């Protein structure tokens, strides 16, 4: 994972699916700034990154799924032109596919997914101008893809920047 090290303003990159390596990198480098281009990943990793929210974050290309709460938690949120944001219900099955699960396991899985989704909607409501119900509804079905102007209108993005401008 490439990272720019600077004593004044370290920048960490979170590219690709969220991993525990991203969490380790954020903990050890304690960056004030993070560049994110991620389709998401396991919600527990998104939750850990949320708890370690940087001062500044810039979205580059796509910020989706479990990457969304930690993006939203940054004090200053920027995005490059063309960046999109996807919010949806969780859809993982850590013990294999849902079809291979026994009914008690499936019930527990569904409850766990619902709890994570409620957490995500609370986080998003806390950091944007949308309320909890709006986030709940936006994630139903196929979810909601926000373009940059929509993300700015709901307070998810503070300013559109070029990566060159932001990294100075």
N, C-alpha and C positions, 0 to 999 in steps of 0.2 A: 504494500500500500504506500504510494508515494506521499510524502508530507514535506512541506516547506518548513524548515526550522529557522526561527528567528527569535532572538532574545526578547525583542519588543512585542511582536505580534505573531506568535506561532499560528500557523494555519494547518489544520488537519483536513484531509479529504475523506469523505465517506462515499465511495463509488460502488455501485452494484448492490447485491442483496446484503442486508444488514447481517453482520457476524459478530461473534464474541471478540474477534480481533479488533473491530472498530471500538468496542467498549474499552478494551485494554489500552488502545492507543489514546483514547480521550482521557482515561484516568491517568496514564503515565505522562502525557504531554501537557495536560491541563490547558488546552488551547482556548483562547478568547474568541477564535474565529474558526468556523467549519464550512467547507464547501460540500454540498450534498447533491448527489445525482443517484437516486436509488428507487428501485421498484418496491422497496420495503423488505419484509422478511419476517422472522419470528417476532410476535408481539412482545415477548418478554425482553428481547434485545432492544426493541423500540422503547419499551418502558425504562430500561436501564439508561439508555441514551437520554431520554426525557429528563431523568433525575440529574443528569450531568450537563444540562443545557448550557450552551456557550453564550457569551455576550452577543456575538453576531453570527448569523448564518446566511449563506447565499445558496439559493436553489438554482441548479443548473440542469436544464433539460426536463427531468421528471423528479418529483418528490411524491411518493405514493405510499399508501397503506401504513405500515408500522413506522415509516420514516416521518410521517406527518406530525405526530405529537411532539417529537423532539425538535423538529423544525419550528413548530408553533411556540414552543417554550422559550426560544431565544429572545433576548431583550430587544434586539434589532433584527428584522427579517427582510432580506433582500432577495431578488430573483433576477436572473438574466432574461432577456427577451425570449419569448417562446416557451418558457418553463410552464409545465402543467402539474396539477396536483390532483391525486386520486384518493377519495375517501370511500371505503366500503366496509362491509361486515367482515369479520375474520372468517377464514376458510381453511384452516389447517387441520391436520389429523396426525398428531405426533405418534400414535400407536399404529400407524398404517392407514389404509384407506377406510373411509366410513363404512363401506360395504363389508369389510372383514371384522368389524367390531361387534362384540356381543351387546345386547340391549343395555345392561347397566353401564358399560363403558361408553356407549354412545350417548346415554343420558348425561353422564358426568361431563363428557366432551362438550355437549351442547350447552350445559350450564356454564362451563368454563369459558366457552366462546362468547356467550351472552355477557358474562361479567367483564371480559376484556373489552367488548364493544361498548358497554356502558362507561367503562373507565375512559376509553378513547373519546367518546362523545363529551364527557365532562371536561376532559383536558382541552379539547378543541373549543368548547364554549367558554372556558376560562380565558383563553388567549385570543379570541376573535370577537367580532360583533354579533355573531350568530349565537342563539341560545341552544340549550341541550336538545330540545325537540327538533330544531332545524337540522342539527347534525344527525340525529337519529333517523329522520326521514331521508336525508341526503344519501345515507349509506345503504338504504334498502334496495333490494333487487340487485341490479348490476353496479350499484354505487353511483358516485357522482364525480365526474371529471371537471375540474375548474380550470379555465384558462387564466392567464395572468390578470386580465381586467376584472374577472369575477373574484379572484383571490384578493386583489387589492380592495374591491368594493366591500368585502366582508372582514377586512382587517387582518387577513392572513399574511399579506406581504405589505411592507412599509414603503418600499421604493424599488423601481426597476433600475438595475445598474449593469454595466459591462463588468466582466470578471477582472479585466485589467484595472478599471477604475476602483473597484472594491478592494483589490489586493494591495493597493498602494499603502 
